[in-house]
Amino acid sequence: MSENICENLKRINDEISLALTKSKYNQNVKLCAVSKFHPYTDVLNAIESNQFLFGENRVQEASEKFNVVRDSIQGKNINIELHIIGQLQSNKVKKACEICDCIESVDRTSLVEEIEKQCTKLNKTMKVFLEIHTGEDSKSGFTDLEEVYALCSSFAENKYPHITVCGLMTMAPFTDDEKLIRKSFSTLRELKSELNTKYPSLPITELSMGMSGDYKIAIEEGATIVRIGTAIFGERK
């Protein structure tokens, strides 16, 4: 299995490089390996293949798994980064803030307020992405852009000093219609451009979009992070 993970990572990184040659946005792309429902041993195998950025959907699973992973790599001078990418309930924010480096799935203002509250207690600064609803099938993400603008104004005024908003995230609709997928990604890219103009003090540089089935299209549309699970780790157990 470890050989498969190594081979899969090599193939995907090669395909990311190829997709970048077709993008006109001159971006760098990071691969976020989505390890949900896969054992900690798979994560360690990926780390051996120089994969250091991981995404998890469920806070409890992420906590248990990455406690073991971090114990396993202690003293090896290896820095891994953990992103929470699944819908986050308010009662899970405390644990999420303790274990992760970035929360990509921020989809409401009340969640921002809870992250600020918990990170204040921890004396920790959390990177976040605002999740934007751009596809019909997605059940999460901001749908009201006025709320997004208001939130970005609050960030620009340093209302949330323990949070750094550094990107946008979306999920494309589950469809074979490439036009719809591309539209979802271009909508996010255009919103980022608009926010960069409107709030130049905010470091909104990342576009997290594209998964195993559509990451090549996402890269062509300007993605800087692609979230890939199945194509790396195989079908979930």
C-alpha positions in Angstrom: 0.0 0.0 0.0 2.9 2.4 0.8 4.3 1.9 -2.7 0.9 2.7 -4.1 0.7 6.0 -2.1 4.2 6.9 -3.2 3.4 6.2 -6.9 0.1 8.0 -6.7 1.7 11.1 -5.2 4.4 11.1 -7.8 1.8 10.8 -10.6 -0.5 13.5 -9.2 2.4 15.9 -8.7 3.4 15.3 -12.3 -0.2 15.9 -13.4 -0.3 19.1 -11.3 2.9 20.3 -13.1 1.3 19.5 -16.5 -1.9 21.3 -15.6 0.1 24.4 -14.6 1.5 24.6 -18.1 -2.1 25.1 -19.2 -2.9 27.8 -16.7 -2.6 31.4 -17.5 -2.5 32.6 -13.8 1.1 31.9 -13.0 0.3 30.4 -9.7 2.1 27.9 -7.4 -0.1 24.9 -6.4 0.1 23.0 -3.2 -1.3 19.5 -2.9 -3.5 18.9 0.2 -3.7 15.1 0.8 -7.2 14.4 2.2 -6.7 11.5 4.6 -10.2 11.2 6.1 -11.2 7.6 6.8 -7.7 6.4 6.1 -5.4 5.2 8.9 -2.5 7.1 10.4 -0.1 4.6 8.7 -1.2 5.9 5.3 -0.4 9.5 6.5 3.1 8.3 7.6 3.6 6.7 4.2 2.7 9.9 2.5 5.1 11.8 4.7 7.8 9.4 3.7 7.1 10.5 0.1 7.5 14.2 1.1 3.9 15.1 1.4 3.4 17.4 4.4 0.0 19.1 3.9 -3.1 17.1 4.9 -6.8 17.8 5.1 -9.3 16.2 7.4 -13.1 16.5 7.5 -13.9 15.4 11.0 -12.3 17.0 14.0 -12.4 14.0 16.3 -10.9 11.7 13.7 -8.3 14.2 12.9 -7.4 14.7 16.5 -6.9 11.0 17.2 -5.1 10.3 14.0 -2.7 13.3 14.0 -1.8 12.9 17.7 -0.4 9.5 16.7 1.2 10.9 13.5 2.9 13.8 15.4 4.2 11.3 18.1 5.6 9.1 15.3 7.6 12.0 13.6 8.7 13.7 16.8 12.4 14.5 16.8 12.7 13.9 13.0 12.6 17.7 12.0 9.5 17.2 10.0 6.8 19.9 9.9 3.4 18.9 8.8 0.4 21.2 8.3 -3.2 20.1 9.0 -6.2 21.8 7.5 -9.8 21.2 8.6 -11.8 21.1 5.3 -15.2 19.6 6.4 -18.2 21.5 7.7 -17.4 22.6 11.3 -20.0 22.6 14.1 -19.6 25.3 16.7 -19.1 22.8 19.5 -16.1 21.3 17.6 -14.3 24.6 17.2 -12.3 24.4 20.5 -10.8 21.1 19.5 -10.2 22.2 15.9 -8.3 25.2 17.1 -6.2 23.1 19.3 -5.1 20.6 16.6 -5.1 22.3 13.2 -3.1 25.0 11.4 -5.9 26.2 9.1 -9.7 26.0 8.9 -10.7 26.1 5.3 -14.5 25.5 5.8 -15.5 28.8 7.4 -19.0 29.3 6.1 -20.7 31.7 8.6 -19.9 34.8 10.7 -20.9 33.0 13.9 -18.1 30.4 13.2 -15.5 33.2 12.8 -16.6 34.6 16.2 -16.2 31.2 17.9 -12.8 30.7 16.3 -11.7 34.1 17.6 -13.0 33.2 21.1 -11.2 29.9 21.2 -7.9 31.1 19.7 -7.9 34.0 22.2 -7.9 31.4 25.0 -5.1 29.5 23.3 -3.2 32.6 22.4 -3.0 31.2 18.9 -3.5 32.8 15.5 -5.5 30.6 13.1 -5.4 30.8 9.3 -8.9 30.5 7.8 -10.4 30.3 4.3 -13.9 31.5 3.6 -15.9 28.8 2.0 -18.1 30.1 -0.8 -21.1 28.3 -2.3 -20.5 28.2 -6.0 -22.1 24.9 -7.0 -25.7 23.8 -6.8 -24.9 20.5 -5.0 -22.8 21.9 -2.2 -24.8 22.3 1.0 -22.2 24.5 2.7 -20.5 27.9 2.0 -21.5 31.5 2.1 -24.4 32.2 -0.3 -24.8 35.9 0.6 -21.8 37.9 -0.7 -22.9 40.9 1.4 -22.1 38.8 4.5 -18.6 38.0 3.0 -18.0 41.7 2.3 -19.1 42.7 5.9 -16.8 40.0 7.3 -13.8 41.1 5.3 -14.4 44.7 6.5 -14.3 43.4 10.0 -11.0 41.5 9.2 -9.6 44.7 7.7 -10.5 46.6 10.9 -8.7 43.9 12.9 -11.9 42.9 14.7 -10.6 39.3 14.9 -6.9 39.7 15.9 -6.4 35.9 16.3 -7.6 35.1 12.8 -5.8 35.6 9.5 -8.1 35.2 6.4 -5.8 34.0 3.7 -7.9 32.3 1.1 -11.2 31.2 -0.4 -12.5 27.7 -0.8 -15.2 26.0 -2.8 -16.6 22.7 -4.0 -17.7 22.4 -7.6 -21.0 20.7 -8.3 -20.9 16.9 -8.8 -21.4 16.8 -12.5 -19.7 15.7 -15.8 -20.6 19.1 -17.3 -17.2 20.7 -17.5 -18.7 24.1 -18.2 -20.5 24.1 -14.8 -17.4 22.9 -13.0 -15.3 25.6 -14.7 -17.9 28.3 -13.9 -17.8 27.3 -10.2 -14.0 27.7 -10.1 -13.9 30.9 -12.1 -16.6 32.4 -9.8 -14.3 31.9 -6.9 -11.3 33.3 -8.7 -13.2 36.4 -9.7 -14.5 36.9 -6.1 -10.9 36.7 -4.8 -9.8 39.3 -7.3 -12.7 41.6 -6.2 -11.8 41.1 -2.5 -8.1 41.8 -3.2 -9.1 45.1 -4.8 -11.7 46.0 -2.1 -9.6 45.0 0.9 -5.9 45.3 -0.2 -4.7 44.9 3.4 -6.1 41.4 3.7 -3.7 38.5 2.7 -6.3 36.7 0.6 -3.9 34.8 -1.7 -5.1 31.2 -1.7 -7.8 29.5 -3.8 -8.5 26.0 -2.5 -10.6 24.3 -5.2 -10.5 21.1 -7.1 -10.6 17.5 -5.8 -9.7 14.1 -7.3 -12.1 14.3 -10.2 -11.7 17.9 -11.2 -8.4 19.3 -9.9 -6.8 19.7 -13.4 -9.7 22.1 -14.4 -9.3 23.9 -11.0 -5.6 24.5 -11.7 -6.4 25.8 -15.2 -8.8 28.2 -13.4 -6.3 29.5 -10.9 -6.3 27.1 -7.9 -3.4 27.4 -5.5 -4.4 24.4 -3.4 -6.1 21.2 -4.6 -7.6 18.7 -2.1 -7.1 15.1 -3.2 -7.9 12.0 -1.3 -9.1 9.0 -3.3 -6.5 9.4 -6.1 -3.7 9.3 -3.4 -5.0 6.9 -0.8 -7.5 4.8 -2.8 -11.1 4.1 -1.9 -12.0 4.9 1.7 -12.2 2.0 4.1 
